[in-house]
């Protein structure tokens, strides 16, 4: 779903590409990320008002360097190259890029040598964040040097006539002190965006698009009760009313009393058609003795489709299945750098089986998580649902490492309930992006009373994040951790050891499977 003006970000493999998109959206400009080798035909369909080249780990002079179609420059729209992007621009316009004698990583002082629209409102120097081993040693004809650092003679270049700009640093990261202002100048002083993108404008646009797409047909919606599916349901309800049929499936992998509470909340607060399906036995029988996490996800995804197929047949004139797919789901499931390298498969990304005969509708596919919450707030989603931590589609199946049994689910549910209860009690829950417990396929020796025990190890995870693409572990105060651990070991039969996960994403992922 596009706004009436779009910025295109070409991804060259930078770990910061999603940050560029988030910063642009924060400036009320709609943007999309696409692979660097997107065809000109697709670019023309997107009809971008400007383009940003992301950074990337490659060297422009290597044999397998990612190089876009040179005809992009003939589109005559503003272009900003970041890090690898500036080197690419220099190479394609016959400048020179070489390996630096000294690499430049971390903070640097950028000194402005010439005036530029890109630095309107700046002082003569500013702090930026560098991350490169190659540097420009000769700028192309038609380009002017704008700024330097102690290790980069050409840290910023511009071709004023062609509106092509290159910066050797990363304006999108927090450590570049005035990075947002640079992006703002590129968007509004150079590219003439109006800044009309907002979650409110998204709702109006999405409602119209849903109506146009659905017409008089019916839509079934997988309503788990999480933020994503709840916002999808409310958005569809606003667009098509009683043509929407919400289905909540208890797959046996939910947290304590979750299914009961979801049905109660939506029947009480919203005029939705909601059907409850008890499919616990079906899911658990198919997951029996399955330990591989990727296989778990695929089995759960396939079983969801089967259940929805059965339910869809009961509702006449159903042509669509709606899902709460978000932009990070799409990004993580697709590699922009050639053959796909799957981090983890998302059961709600990648289409539907032909036999199901339903079309997919994913109104949140282009939004980040915080944008979804903003949409939910505007649609009057209750605070307890709006601020709920993300919960994965496969549920507790991927928080039980190893095989899944009713007994292991019972142990994890109780431990997770205690964990979240204590976070709420200590006013920590809303400061955390996601917190959950993981039951490990490991047993350890313990002592309870005068008896030796040999029971399960439970790991606790809590992270801070903005959109789930990167995350830092949350520093729960020691006294709170001690209380949580003590309660779990004393109240949950089957656990005699609790550990806390202090790894960030990357290199770890948020979930363990």
Secondary structure, DSSP 4 states (H G I P E B T S, - for coil): ---SSEEEEEESS-TTHHHHHHHHHHTT-EEEEEETT--HHHHHHHT-SEEEE---SS-TTSTT-----GGGGGG--EEEEETHHHHHHHHHTT-EEEEEEEEEEEEEEEEE-S--GGGTT--SEEEEEEEEEEEEEEPPTT-EEEEE-SS-TTSEEEETTTTEEEESS-TTSTTSTTHHHHHHIIIIIIS-------HHHHHHHHHHHHHHHHTT-EEEEE--SSHHHHHHHHHHHHHHGGGEEEEEEE-S-S-TTHHHHHHHHHHHHS---EEEEE-HHHHHHHTTT---HHHHHHHHHHHHHHHHHHHHTTSTTEEEEE----HHHHHHHS-SSSS---S---TTSS---GGG--EEE-TTTT--HHHHHHHHHHTT--HHHHTPPP--TTGGGGTB-S---HHHHHHHHHHHHHHHHHHHHTT-GGG-SEEEEEEEEEEEEEEETTEEEEEEEEEEEEEE-SSSSSBEE----HHHHHHHHHHHHHHSTTEEEEEE----BTTS-SS--
